Amino acid sequence: HPTQVLCDSLTMLEHAGRPLSEVSYAYVGDARFNMGRSLLVNGALVGADVRVIAPRELWPAEDVVAEARRVARSTGAQVTLTESVADGVAGVDFVHTDIWVSMGEPKEVWDERVAMLGDYQVNATLMAAAGPRARFMHCLPAYHDRNTVVGEQIYQATGMDGLEVTDEVFESEASIVFDQAENRMHTIKAL
């Protein structure tokens, strides 16, 4: 998702109103794959305060983390990986997440992922820990309610009517996911 972080960067610039080197953002959830890795490296490249918040076994591969830290030394970025949600999101400008099961993964991993990531759901408590100025971002699609086939299946299997993000956060004033989605169109055309 290197192209996804182009629109993420544009969206953060628009909403922060200052250079990315003065922005802090957190990625919360399964960080081993596309979005976790790309947001980590992007933060290092632009000199941001970038934080990955996930269970240790769901952190990006060590070679990706090492590269982000290497780049951060030359850009002044701050790279943090933590399992602590409250510490990780404290004071960030933006909270990012993504679905808990990536494309191509078998359906059988849902139960395991829900058990591992339940404490990492972006909900009102997490956003309050981030602070009143924090904005919510998601590359979409999101499982925030029961209005999709998968959303209903998840509810039937887990009793959760939102997974990686609650509908309360997704539909809140803090959510800038549709600005982000629009910027996906603009940045990919520019590229």
The 8 nearest C-alpha neighbors of each residue, nearest first, counted from 0:
[[1, 3, 2, 33, 37, 34, 4, 36],
 [0, 2, 4, 3, 37, 5, 41, 33],
 [1, 3, 5, 0, 4, 187, 6, 186],
 [4, 2, 0, 5, 1, 6, 7, 183],
 [5, 3, 7, 6, 2, 1, 8, 38],
 [6, 4, 8, 2, 3, 7, 9, 186],
 [5, 7, 183, 9, 182, 4, 8, 3],
 [6, 8, 4, 10, 5, 9, 11, 179],
 [7, 9, 11, 5, 6, 10, 4, 12],
 [10, 8, 6, 12, 11, 7, 13, 5],
 [11, 9, 7, 13, 12, 8, 179, 6],
 [10, 12, 8, 14, 13, 9, 15, 7],
 [13, 11, 9, 15, 10, 14, 16, 8],
 [14, 12, 10, 11, 16, 15, 9, 17],
 [13, 15, 11, 12, 16, 10, 134, 17],
 [16, 14, 12, 17, 11, 13, 22, 92],
 [15, 17, 13, 14, 12, 18, 11, 19],
 [16, 18, 15, 12, 19, 21, 22, 13],
 [19, 17, 20, 21, 12, 22, 16, 15],
 [20, 18, 22, 21, 47, 45, 12, 17],
 [19, 21, 47, 46, 18, 22, 45, 76],
 [22, 20, 19, 18, 47, 17, 23, 48],
 [23, 21, 19, 47, 20, 48, 92, 24],
 [24, 22, 48, 91, 92, 49, 47, 93],
 [25, 23, 93, 49, 91, 92, 94, 50],
 [24, 26, 50, 94, 51, 49, 95, 88],
 [25, 27, 95, 51, 96, 52, 94, 50],
 [28, 26, 52, 96, 53, 95, 51, 25],
 [29, 27, 53, 30, 119, 96, 52, 116],
 [28, 30, 57, 31, 99, 53, 58, 35],
 [29, 31, 35, 58, 59, 57, 32, 28],
 [32, 30, 59, 58, 57, 29, 35, 60],
 [31, 33, 30, 35, 36, 34, 59, 29],
 [34, 32, 36, 0, 35, 37, 31, 30],
 [35, 33, 37, 36, 38, 32, 0, 30],
 [36, 34, 30, 38, 37, 33, 32, 31],
 [35, 37, 39, 34, 33, 38, 32, 59],
 [36, 38, 34, 40, 39, 35, 1, 41],
 [37, 39, 41, 35, 40, 36, 34, 42],
 [40, 38, 36, 42, 37, 41, 35, 49],
 [39, 41, 67, 43, 37, 42, 38, 44],
 [42, 40, 38, 44, 43, 39, 37, 45],
 [43, 41, 47, 39, 49, 45, 40, 44],
 [42, 44, 71, 40, 76, 46, 41, 67],
 [45, 43, 41, 42, 46, 40, 70, 74],
 [46, 44, 42, 43, 47, 20, 19, 41],
 [76, 45, 47, 20, 74, 75, 43, 44],
 [48, 46, 20, 76, 42, 22, 45, 49],
 [47, 49, 23, 77, 76, 78, 22, 24],
 [50, 48, 24, 78, 42, 47, 23, 25],
 [49, 51, 25, 79, 80, 78, 26, 24],
 [50, 52, 80, 26, 25, 79, 27, 81],
 [53, 51, 27, 81, 82, 80, 26, 87],
 [54, 52, 82, 28, 57, 27, 55, 29],
 [53, 55, 82, 57, 56, 58, 52, 115],
 [56, 54, 57, 58, 53, 82, 81, 80],
 [55, 57, 54, 58, 53, 31, 59, 29],
 [58, 56, 29, 55, 31, 54, 30, 53],
 [59, 57, 30, 31, 55, 56, 53, 60],
 [60, 58, 31, 30, 36, 63, 61, 64],
 [59, 61, 63, 62, 58, 64, 31, 36],
 [60, 62, 64, 63, 65, 59, 58, 66],
 [61, 63, 65, 64, 60, 66, 59, 67],
 [64, 62, 66, 61, 60, 65, 67, 59],
 [63, 65, 61, 67, 66, 62, 68, 60],
 [66, 64, 62, 68, 63, 67, 61, 69],
 [65, 67, 69, 63, 68, 64, 62, 70],
 [66, 68, 64, 40, 70, 69, 65, 43],
 [67, 69, 71, 65, 66, 70, 64, 72],
 [70, 68, 66, 67, 71, 72, 65, 73],
 [69, 71, 67, 72, 68, 73, 43, 66],
 [72, 70, 76, 43, 68, 74, 73, 69],
 [71, 73, 70, 69, 75, 74, 68, 76],
 [72, 74, 71, 70, 75, 69, 76, 46],
 [75, 73, 46, 71, 76, 72, 70, 44],
 [74, 76, 46, 71, 72, 73, 77, 47],
 [77, 46, 75, 71, 47, 43, 74, 48],
 [76, 78, 48, 49, 47, 79, 75, 71],
 [79, 77, 49, 50, 48, 76, 68, 80],
 [80, 78, 50, 51, 49, 81, 77, 87],
 [79, 81, 51, 50, 52, 78, 82, 58],
 [82, 80, 52, 83, 51, 87, 79, 53],
 [81, 83, 53, 54, 52, 84, 55, 80],
 [84, 82, 86, 81, 85, 87, 52, 53],
 [83, 85, 87, 86, 88, 52, 82, 119],
 [86, 84, 87, 83, 88, 128, 89, 125],
 [87, 85, 83, 89, 84, 88, 81, 128],
 [88, 86, 84, 85, 89, 83, 52, 81],
 [87, 89, 129, 91, 85, 86, 84, 25],
 [90, 88, 129, 86, 128, 87, 91, 85],
 [89, 91, 129, 130, 88, 92, 133, 128],
 [92, 90, 23, 24, 93, 88, 129, 89],
 [91, 93, 133, 23, 24, 134, 132, 22],
 [92, 94, 24, 134, 133, 91, 135, 25],
 [95, 93, 135, 25, 24, 136, 26, 134],
 [96, 94, 26, 136, 137, 25, 135, 27],
 [95, 97, 27, 137, 26, 28, 136, 94],
 [98, 96, 137, 99, 138, 163, 28, 34],
 [97, 99, 100, 163, 141, 101, 142, 96],
 [100, 98, 29, 97, 101, 163, 112, 28],
 [101, 99, 98, 104, 109, 102, 112, 108],
 [102, 100, 104, 103, 99, 98, 32, 33],
 [103, 101, 104, 100, 105, 98, 99, 106],
 [102, 104, 101, 105, 100, 106, 108, 107],
 [103, 105, 102, 101, 100, 106, 108, 107],
 [106, 104, 107, 108, 103, 109, 100, 102],
 [107, 105, 108, 109, 104, 100, 110, 103],
 [106, 108, 105, 109, 110, 111, 104, 112],
 [109, 107, 111, 106, 110, 112, 105, 104],
 [110, 108, 112, 111, 107, 106, 113, 100],
 [111, 109, 113, 112, 108, 114, 107, 157],
 [112, 110, 114, 108, 109, 113, 115, 107],
 [111, 113, 115, 109, 114, 110, 116, 108],
 [112, 114, 110, 116, 115, 111, 117, 109],
 [113, 115, 111, 112, 116, 117, 110, 109],
 [116, 114, 112, 113, 117, 111, 54, 118],
 [115, 117, 119, 113, 118, 114, 112, 28],
 [118, 116, 119, 113, 120, 114, 115, 162],
 [117, 119, 116, 120, 115, 84, 114, 121],
 [120, 118, 116, 117, 28, 121, 27, 84],
 [121, 119, 163, 164, 118, 117, 122, 162],
 [122, 120, 164, 125, 163, 119, 165, 126],
 [121, 123, 125, 165, 124, 120, 168, 164],
 [122, 124, 126, 125, 127, 168, 121, 167],
 [125, 123, 127, 122, 126, 128, 121, 129],
 [126, 124, 128, 122, 127, 123, 121, 129],
 [125, 127, 129, 123, 128, 124, 122, 130],
 [128, 126, 124, 130, 129, 125, 123, 131],
 [129, 127, 125, 126, 130, 89, 85, 124],
 [130, 128, 89, 88, 126, 90, 127, 91],
 [131, 129, 127, 128, 90, 133, 132, 126],
 [130, 132, 133, 127, 129, 126, 134, 128],
 [131, 133, 130, 92, 134, 173, 129, 91],
 [134, 132, 92, 93, 131, 130, 129, 91],
 [135, 133, 173, 93, 174, 94, 92, 132],
 [134, 136, 174, 94, 173, 93, 175, 95],
 [137, 135, 95, 176, 175, 94, 174, 134],
 [138, 136, 96, 139, 95, 176, 97, 135],
 [137, 139, 97, 140, 136, 180, 176, 3],
 [140, 138, 141, 137, 97, 176, 180, 98],
 [139, 141, 138, 142, 98, 137, 97, 143],
 [142, 140, 139, 143, 98, 97, 137, 164],
 [141, 143, 161, 162, 150, 144, 163, 140],
 [142, 144, 161, 166, 165, 164, 141, 162],
 [143, 145, 161, 160, 146, 166, 142, 150],
 [144, 146, 150, 151, 147, 160, 154, 161],
 [147, 145, 144, 150, 151, 148, 149, 143],
 [148, 146, 150, 149, 145, 151, 144, 142],
 [147, 149, 151, 150, 152, 146, 145, 153],
 [148, 150, 152, 151, 147, 153, 145, 142],
 [151, 149, 145, 147, 153, 152, 148, 142],
 [150, 152, 145, 154, 148, 153, 149, 147],
 [153, 151, 149, 155, 154, 150, 156, 148],
 [154, 152, 156, 150, 151, 155, 157, 149],
 [153, 155, 158, 159, 151, 160, 157, 152],
 [154, 156, 152, 153, 158, 157, 151, 159],
 [155, 157, 153, 154, 152, 158, 159, 110],
 [158, 156, 154, 159, 153, 155, 110, 113],
 [157, 159, 154, 155, 156, 160, 153, 161],
 [160, 158, 154, 157, 161, 162, 153, 155],
 [161, 159, 144, 154, 145, 158, 162, 143],
 [162, 160, 143, 144, 165, 159, 142, 164],
 [161, 163, 164, 142, 143, 159, 120, 165],
 [162, 164, 120, 98, 121, 99, 161, 142],
 [165, 163, 121, 143, 162, 120, 161, 122],
 [164, 166, 161, 143, 167, 122, 168, 169],
 [165, 167, 143, 169, 168, 144, 170, 161],
 [166, 168, 165, 170, 169, 171, 123, 122],
 [169, 167, 171, 166, 165, 170, 122, 123],
 [168, 170, 166, 171, 174, 167, 165, 164],
 [169, 171, 168, 167, 166, 174, 172, 173],
 [172, 170, 168, 173, 174, 169, 167, 166],
 [171, 173, 174, 170, 175, 168, 134, 169],
 [174, 172, 134, 171, 135, 175, 133, 168],
 [175, 173, 135, 171, 172, 176, 169, 134],
 [176, 174, 178, 177, 136, 135, 179, 173],
 [177, 175, 179, 136, 178, 174, 137, 180],
 [176, 178, 180, 179, 175, 181, 174, 182],
 [179, 177, 181, 175, 180, 176, 182, 10],
 [178, 180, 176, 182, 177, 181, 10, 7],
 [181, 179, 177, 183, 182, 178, 176, 184],
 [182, 180, 178, 183, 179, 184, 177, 185],
 [181, 183, 185, 6, 179, 184, 180, 186],
 [184, 182, 6, 180, 181, 186, 185, 187],
 [183, 185, 182, 187, 181, 186, 188, 180],
 [184, 186, 182, 188, 183, 187, 189, 181],
 [187, 185, 189, 183, 188, 184, 6, 182],
 [186, 188, 190, 189, 184, 185, 183, 2],
 [189, 187, 185, 186, 190, 184, 183, 182],
 [190, 188, 186, 187, 185, 184, 183, 5],
 [189, 187, 188, 186, 2, 185, 5, 184]]
